[in-house]
Amino acid sequence: MDDLVTDVRAFNRFYTRVIGVLGAGMHDTPYSLTEARVLFELDARGEMETAELRRLLGLDAGYLSRMLARFEADGLVTRARSASDARRRLVRLGESGRAAYRTLDEASASAVRDMLAPLTEEDRRRLMSAMTTIQEILGEAPEREPYVIRPPRAGDLGWIVHRHGVLYEQEHGWDETFEAMVARIVADYVEGHDPKREAGWIAEVDGEPVGSIFCVREDDRTARLRLLLVEPSTRGMGVGGRLVRECLAFARRAGYERIVLMTVDVLTAARRIYEKAGFQLDERHTEHSYGTTVTFQTWSRDL
């Protein structure tokens, strides 16, 4: 046992050195690892109760209070009492806080890319396997999502077009004009997207794609959510909600102030996902499209 303790402690020292958390600030910023985690959670969730943030990160109440007070003084966060319960304190990032998080996020992603770049594909797979093993043994695996969210790879864009065409024909009787529209959206994305302001994601289970979503530019202030799809075999696993949260988090980091989407009234499961994510119905209209009569709905929310 003593030898194992020594080995684990040696690994911990090695890994903290690799990811650079021993300095005063993460990635040449003034923020510690804990402060960076607080900024991350607030960016990902939009708004949180102070008590929820403390429980999530396992922080001392006094320490977190002092940190948030400093963040507030620096203009990174705003704090206010809940309108429904004055005992609850809500925290959200301000514009300076979102900018600080974007700087941290981009620096962190760049550092990881630099670390992975020299590795072969086989070494990357071994690394993923080792990380998964550590999570499983130390008890985090039960909370891990049963799917992977990743950027599109070669072949995924064709899969998106194909599965949209097949599923919407099977489930709603739509004709080939819908598949052609999806193909145009995907082609436009590939030919002209700005990776700093537009992105796509694939949900994967056991190495196979099961879902998709894209965040694209509508205008300088507004993003558009497009091509949300979840395979019938994986519906109910939380894939759709997770994809939407990924899209919203990216839109905030990219500096958008608002996000919009178009859906149709027959997609009740998608509508529930959008409502849960804070979208509100703006308008609807009915027209003849895709070989049938379709009621389109426009939804939006502030970021």
N, C-alpha and C positions, 0 to 999 in steps of 0.2 A: 504493500500500500504506500509506504513512504517513497518508493521509487516513482510510483504513478503520480503522487502529489508533486514531486519535483519536476516530472515531465510536463504536467499540466501547467504548472507555474511558468516553466520555461516557454511553453507554447504561448501563454498569455502575454509574456513580455515580448516575444517575437511578433505576435500579431498586432499589439498596440503600436509597436514601432512601424510595422508595415502600413497601417492605416493612418498613422500620424496623429494620434490623439494625446500625445504626451506634452505637446507644447501648450503655451498659454492660449493660443487661438487656433481654431480649425482652418486649415488651408489659407494661412496668412490673413485671417480676418480677426476681429476682436472678440469672437464668440467661441466659448468653450463647447465641448461635445454636448453637454447637457443643455446649454442654451440653444445650440443648433437643433436638438431634438424638439425643444419647445416650439421653435419657429416652424419646424417641419409639421408637427401635429396641427398647429393653428392654420397653416397654409392648406393642409390636406382636408381639414374638417370645416374650415370657414369660420366657425364660431364654437367655443367650448365654455362650459362652466369651469371656474377655477378648481373646484373640488374634483371634477372629472379629470382635468389635466393632471392634477396632483396624483390621483389614484393610478392613472394610466402609466405614468412614468415613475411611480414609486418615490416621489420627492417629498422632502420635509416641507410642511406647510409654511414655516417661517422663511425657509430658503426660497421657495417658489414665490412667495409674496414679495420678497426683496428684489428678486429677479424681474418680476412683472412691473414693479414700481420703477425700476431703472429703465426697462423697456419703454414704459409709458412716458417717462421724462425725456427719453431720446426720440419719441415719436414713432416707435416701432409698433406699439399696440394701443388699443383703446379698451377701457374697462367700463362697464356699466351694469347697473342692477337690472335683473330680468323684469320685463313688464308684467309677467304673470306671477312672479314670486320675488318680492324685494329682498329676500334673504339670499338669493342666488346671484352670484357675480358672473357675468359673461365677458369673455375676452375674445378679441378678434384682431387680426393684423391690420395695421394701417398701410398706406402706400409705401412708406419707408420700410416697414416690416416686410412687405412682399418683395421689395427690391433687395433687401438684405438676404432674404431666403433664396431668391433667384441666384444671387452671387454665390452663396454657399452651395446650392444645389449644382450649379454649373461647375464649380471648382471640384466638388466631390465626384461628380460623374467623370470629369476629365481625369482626375487622379486614378480612378478605377480603370478607365479605358487605357491609360498609360501602363497600368500594372498588368492588364490582360493582353495588351498588344503583342508582346514577345512570345506568348504561349501558343502552342499548336492547338488545333481543334481537339485533339485527344487529351491534351493537358487541361483544357478548359472543361471538358466533360468530367475528368477526374476531380477537378476542383469542385465542381457542382455536386458531384457524388459525395465528396468528403464533407462539404458543408451540410448536405442533407443528413448524412450519418450523425454528425455532431448534434444537429437539431433533434433528431429522433431519440438519441440516447439521453440527452439532457432534458428531454420532456417537452420541447416546444412543438413537436410534430403534430399532436392532436389539434392544435389551433391553426395549423397551416392550411391554407385554402387547397382544395383538391384539384386545382388547376393552376396553370402558369399564365401570366400576362406578359407578353413580349412584343417587340416591334415586328412588323411584317418581314418575312424572308422570301427568297426566290420561290415562286409558285403560289404564294399566299394570295396575291392579288387576283390571279385567275380563279382560285378557289372561292374568293369572295363573290365574284361575278357569277360563277356557276351555282353556288349554293343559294344566292338570292333568287336567281331565276327558277331553280327547282322548287325551293320551299314556298315561294309566293304563288307559283302555279298550283302546287299540291294543296296548299292551305286556303288560298283565296281565289284561285282560278284566273290569275292575271296572265296576260299573254307575253309574247317575246319583247314587246316594246319596253316593258319594265326592265328586263335583263339588259336591253340596249342602253337604257338610261344609267343603270348601275355601271356598265362598262365605260360610259362617258365620264362619270364622276371619278372613277378610278384612274382613267387615262389622264384627265385634267390634273389630278393630284400628283401623278408621277412626273408629268411634264413641267409643272411650274410651281411646286410647293416650296415654301421657305421652311426649312427644318426648325428654325427658331420660333416660328409662329404656327406651324401646322405639323400634325403627327397622326400616326395610326397605330392600332394595337390589335394583336391576335390573342384570343384565349385558346389555350391548348390543354388537352387532357390526354395523358399517356402518349405524348408525341404527336397527337393528331389535332388539327385546328377545329375548334367548336364554336368560335364566336369572333366578332369583329366590331370595331368602332373607329371613327376618324374625327379629329378636330381640325377644321379648316377655317381660313379667314373669310369672314363676311365683309368687314371693313376694319379700319384701324382700331375701333373700340369694341367690335363685336365678333365673336367666334360662332361657328356653326357646327353642331354635332351631326354627323352623318353616318349612315350605313351600320347602325347597330343591328347585329344579328346574333342569335343564340340557337344552336342546334337543338331540335326537340329532345334529343337524348340527354341533354345536360340542363334542361330548364328545371328550375327549382333548386339549383346548386348555388345561386347567388352570382352567376357569371355576368348577367346583364347589369346588375347594380354595381358590380366591381368595375366593369368596363366604363360605365358612366362616371363613376368617381375618378377613375384615371383620366378621363377626358376633362372633367372639371378642374382637377388639380393642374393639369398641363395648361389649360386656358388661363388660369390665374397666374401661373409662372410666366406665361408668355405676355402678360400685361393687358389682357382683354378685361373690359369692365362688364361685359354682358355676353350671354350665349343664347342662341336660338336653335330651334329644330323644327322639322316638319315630320308629322306622322299621319296615320289614318285612324279613323274611329274604331275599326275592327281589331286593332292591335291592342287589346285591353291589358295584356301583361306588360307590354312596353309602357303603356300610359301609367300604370301603377309605379313602375320604376322611375319614370320622370317626375311624378308627383312626389314620391318619397325623396327624390334628390332636390326638391325645392322648385321645380319648374311650375309655371302657371299657364293655363290656356289663354291665349290672346285672341284668336279668331278661328273660324272654320268656314269652309265652303265646299260645295259638292259639284263635281264635274265628271264627264265621261273620260276615263283614262285607263290604260292598260287593258282594254277590251271589256271594261265593266264600269259601273257607277261607283265612284269613290268619294268619300267625305274626308277631305284633308283638314288637318289641324295644325296650327302654329303655336308652339310653346316657347317660353323664354324664362330666364331668371337672371338677376344681377349676380356678379361675382364678387 
